[in-house]
Amino acid sequence: MMLRKNKRIGDYTVMSRIGSGRYGVCFLARSSDGRQVVLKRFRRRMRRKNRFHEHHEAVILSGLQHPALPQLEGVINDRHGYFFVLEYKAGKSLARWLFDEKKSFSEAEIRDIGTQLFRILEYLESRSVIHGDISISNILYDGEVIALIDFGLARYEGTRGMSFSLDLARTADVLLYLLYSCYGETACGSAGSREERTWRQELPLSREQQEFIGQLLEPDTFGREASDTDVTETVTTGTDPARRSDGPRPAAAAREIFQRLWPRM
């Protein structure tokens, strides 16, 4: 059943459809006191197939409180469907900025976005939460601050097959998208070239920057014993070898290195 504009769902009035995903559809709505919220309606077939999916998301969201994360404000279960009522976060997804708006992100913007994202991961690590689906579609940006949305695949640390390295690898993917937008034709080469090249070959990054992103992309390697080179020592641990045992956790270490390798101009 499609929800039309001005449809009443509980104490909320539907304004527009703003997105959809594997598990559901999101609508912008207005509360009775005039606040904007997001109504996330789960698809019935996905609810039958994944009956505990929304339970994970609700439990995890209810335990989080961070300005860059949407708060779970309630649950509605009526004839129109099963809904989460979520705090509205302003901004467009990075995917929309990149592909619809054709935005080229500056190095300063990439540094700010990356720093904010690593700080969010630091908070999630402190709550033993793995987001599991960090992507340019799930990061909103209003020109200054970001918000991380869609906790449908989020799980607690210790869940089989889930680790913090997954979020770090997905963060590296996000950074690569932004870096490609920044360097444009410099990264992509000539239009007539048929040679397939890796991101290491295409992007004009320093050896240390390449090593850092490469470490993020490798599952379960960030934070392991360092190799022989100084840069790998720094990238892998984020700290001096003498302080490795009591060094920062992965997201904090990654942020420190990221800020050093992409300094504020």
Secondary structure as GFF3:
##gff-version 3
##sequence-region A 1 265
A	DSSP	beta_strand	8	9	.	.	.	ID=ss1
A	DSSP	beta_strand	12	20	.	.	.	ID=ss2
A	DSSP	beta_strand	24	31	.	.	.	ID=ss3
A	DSSP	beta_strand	36	42	.	.	.	ID=ss4
A	DSSP	alpha_helix	44	49	.	.	.	ID=ss5
A	DSSP	alpha_helix	53	62	.	.	.	ID=ss6
A	DSSP	beta_strand	72	78	.	.	.	ID=ss7
A	DSSP	beta_strand	81	87	.	.	.	ID=ss8
A	DSSP	beta_strand	92	93	.	.	.	ID=ss9
A	DSSP	alpha_helix	94	95	.	.	.	ID=ss10
A	DSSP	pi_helix	96	100	.	.	.	ID=ss11
A	DSSP	alpha_helix	107	126	.	.	.	ID=ss12
A	DSSP	beta_strand	129	130	.	.	.	ID=ss13
A	DSSP	beta_strand	139	141	.	.	.	ID=ss14
A	DSSP	beta_strand	146	148	.	.	.	ID=ss15
A	DSSP	beta_strand	155	156	.	.	.	ID=ss16
A	DSSP	alpha_helix	164	183	.	.	.	ID=ss17
A	DSSP	alpha_helix	185	188	.	.	.	ID=ss18
A	DSSP	alpha_helix	199	202	.	.	.	ID=ss19
A	DSSP	alpha_helix	207	217	.	.	.	ID=ss20
A	DSSP	alpha_helix	230	237	.	.	.	ID=ss21
A	DSSP	three_ten_helix	241	246	.	.	.	ID=ss22
A	DSSP	alpha_helix	250	261	.	.	.	ID=ss23
###
